Amino acid sequence: MFRNMICVGGVVLVGCTGPAPTPETPQPAMPVKDTCKAVQVAEFIGRPSTSLEKKLLLQPVRIIRPGDAVTEDFLPTRINFFLDSEGTIQRITCG
């Protein structure tokens, strides 16, 4: 309701620019800092996930396989390892 009042009041000055974004509206990707030090494990991209067993990671880690349900909680210090259907690490992100 408040947005509509601003939009209606602003027609004379600037006009309405369109509907307000909703949670379902994709937002532009923001640049992400390396808050989880993912660059230190980038060498694992292309390797099997079993290679992680030899690496001591003293922080939260999440292994994400195709079709896995993934929560939307964001932990800046957590490392996400994305695997393909064969168990190979394809991508590493923070969150």
C-alpha positions as CSV (number, residue, x, y, z in Angstrom):
1,M,0.0,0.0,0.0
2,F,2.8,2.4,0.9
3,R,4.5,1.7,-2.4
4,N,1.4,2.6,-4.3
5,M,1.1,5.9,-2.5
6,I,4.6,6.8,-3.5
7,C,4.1,5.7,-7.1
8,V,0.8,7.7,-7.4
9,G,2.4,10.7,-5.8
10,G,5.4,10.5,-8.0
11,V,3.6,10.3,-11.3
12,V,3.8,14.0,-11.8
13,L,7.6,14.0,-11.1
14,V,9.0,10.7,-12.4
15,G,6.2,8.3,-13.1
16,C,5.9,4.7,-12.1
17,T,8.6,2.3,-13.2
18,G,6.8,-1.0,-12.9
19,P,5.9,-3.6,-10.3
20,A,7.8,-3.9,-7.1
21,P,10.3,-6.9,-7.0
22,T,8.9,-9.9,-5.2
23,P,10.8,-12.7,-3.5
24,E,10.3,-14.8,-6.6
25,T,11.8,-12.1,-8.9
26,P,15.4,-13.0,-9.7
27,Q,17.8,-10.5,-8.3
28,P,21.1,-9.6,-10.0
29,A,24.0,-11.5,-8.7
30,M,26.2,-9.6,-6.3
31,P,30.0,-10.0,-6.4
32,V,30.9,-12.4,-3.6
33,K,34.0,-12.0,-1.5
34,D,36.0,-15.1,-0.6
35,T,34.7,-15.2,2.9
36,C,35.3,-18.9,3.3
37,K,38.8,-19.0,1.7
38,A,37.5,-21.1,-1.2
39,V,40.5,-20.2,-3.2
40,Q,42.6,-22.4,-0.9
41,V,40.6,-25.5,-2.0
42,A,40.2,-24.5,-5.6
43,E,42.7,-27.3,-6.5
44,F,39.9,-29.8,-5.8
45,I,37.8,-28.7,-8.8
46,G,37.8,-31.7,-11.2
47,R,38.8,-34.2,-8.5
48,P,36.6,-36.8,-7.0
49,S,34.8,-35.8,-3.8
50,T,36.7,-38.6,-2.0
51,S,39.9,-36.5,-2.3
52,L,38.4,-34.2,0.4
53,E,38.8,-36.9,2.9
54,K,42.5,-36.2,3.0
55,K,42.1,-32.4,3.5
56,L,41.5,-31.0,7.0
57,L,38.9,-28.3,6.8
58,L,38.3,-26.6,10.1
59,Q,35.1,-24.8,9.1
60,P,31.6,-25.6,8.0
61,V,31.4,-27.6,4.7
62,R,28.5,-28.6,2.6
63,I,28.6,-31.2,-0.1
64,I,25.9,-30.7,-2.7
65,R,25.0,-33.5,-5.2
66,P,22.7,-33.2,-8.2
67,G,19.1,-33.3,-7.0
68,D,20.0,-32.6,-3.3
69,A,17.6,-30.3,-1.4
70,V,19.7,-27.3,-0.3
71,T,18.6,-24.8,2.4
72,E,18.8,-21.1,1.6
73,D,20.6,-20.1,4.8
74,F,23.8,-18.2,4.1
75,L,26.9,-18.9,6.2
76,P,29.7,-16.7,4.8
77,T,32.4,-19.0,6.2
78,R,30.9,-22.3,4.9
79,I,32.4,-23.9,1.8
80,N,30.0,-25.4,-0.7
81,F,31.3,-28.2,-2.9
82,F,29.0,-28.9,-5.9
83,L,29.4,-32.4,-7.3
84,D,28.3,-33.8,-10.7
85,S,26.5,-37.2,-11.0
86,E,29.8,-39.0,-10.9
87,G,31.0,-37.4,-7.6
88,T,33.5,-35.0,-9.2
89,I,33.7,-31.6,-7.7
90,Q,32.5,-29.1,-10.4
91,R,32.3,-25.8,-8.4
92,I,33.2,-24.4,-5.1
93,T,31.4,-21.4,-3.5
94,C,31.0,-19.7,-0.1
95,G,27.7,-19.7,1.7
